[in-house]
Amino acid sequence: MLEIIHRLLFATLDAAPALVFAALGAVLSERAGVVAVGMEGMMRTGAFCAAVAALVMPTPLAVGMGMLAGAGLAAVHGFLCIRWRSDQVVSGIALNLVALAGGTFLLETHFGPNGTPPIQQLSTWELPGLSSVPVLGALSGHAAPTYLALVLPLLLQAMLTRTPLGLRLRAVGDKPHAVATLGLSVPALRWGAVLGSGLLAGLGGAVLSTTVLDRFEQHTPAGLGFMALAAMVFGRWTPMGAFLAAAFFAFGNALRIGLASSSPALLDLVPQGVLLALPYVLTLLVLTLQGQRNSTPAALGVPYEQESR
């Protein structure tokens, strides 16, 4: 029994970071009042650029390139939504479509439809004294992003709730005109949040290419950006809530893998497509249980117009 728990926890910790980073990015953007529908496209862009960069540079630097690529796509979103006051949902959907089509075109043009060549994965860290401990040993043997994903939600939660910057970001998502009366720049605060969300989404995508996989594949990120949005909603737009929801979805993915590997006979009874759909079914179930509880920032999706003050 302990061995099963160990394996599930280890697999969950491997699968969670990409989803956690994207969910935190979505929280950051939407807390500032900018809808984060484009997380899927930012993750895909970050994953592709990190995988390609890792072919010619050390993998840690390639992860940084993936983050910058995600921020670049977020900058387009910010330009459309903050500068030109475009519809934020339409802008996010457009980014997703561009990333899907552009990534597919570049992949098939330069590498073929099966994915990029294998790359060097991020090295794993062994925590002294934990490897031989039952269950807790699952905390050892992961790459650096896994441990960052355990710490970053706490830091972001503290930043949003206990610092002046966090107060301003939350205020700009609820009452931007009140923020403007204090002499603060609403567009600048929103720009910072959107670019930060792009960095986190790009990091999530880069983790997929350099840690979970060892390449970029055609289907990457396979809907994880939308699952990150679901985690944000279920977590009620808080970093710790989003983290716990993302961890739950990652557990669903680990459970799917565990069932398929430990009980091969189950595949004779249950179609493989049903197991593949398990994490997404859990996502829909969680959103259904969320019901009408609403913690949406009051000015979410509303363009800021200074002259309307």
Secondary structure, DSSP 8 states (H G I E B T S, - for coil): -HHHHHHHHHHHHHHHHHHHHHHHHHHHHHHTT---TTHHHHHHHHHHHHHHHTTTS-HHHHHHHHHHHHHHHHHHHHIIIIIS---HHHHHHHHHHHHHHHHHHHHHHHT-TT-S-------EE--TTTTTSTTGGGGSSEEHHHHHHHHHHHHHHHHHHHSHHHHHHHHHHH-HHHHHHTT--HHHHHHHHHHHHHHHHHHHHHHIIIII-SS--TTTTTTHHHHHHHHHHHTTT-HHHHHHHHHHHHHHHHHHHHHHHH-TTHHHHS-HHHHHTHHHHHHHHHHHHHTT-----TTTT----GGG-
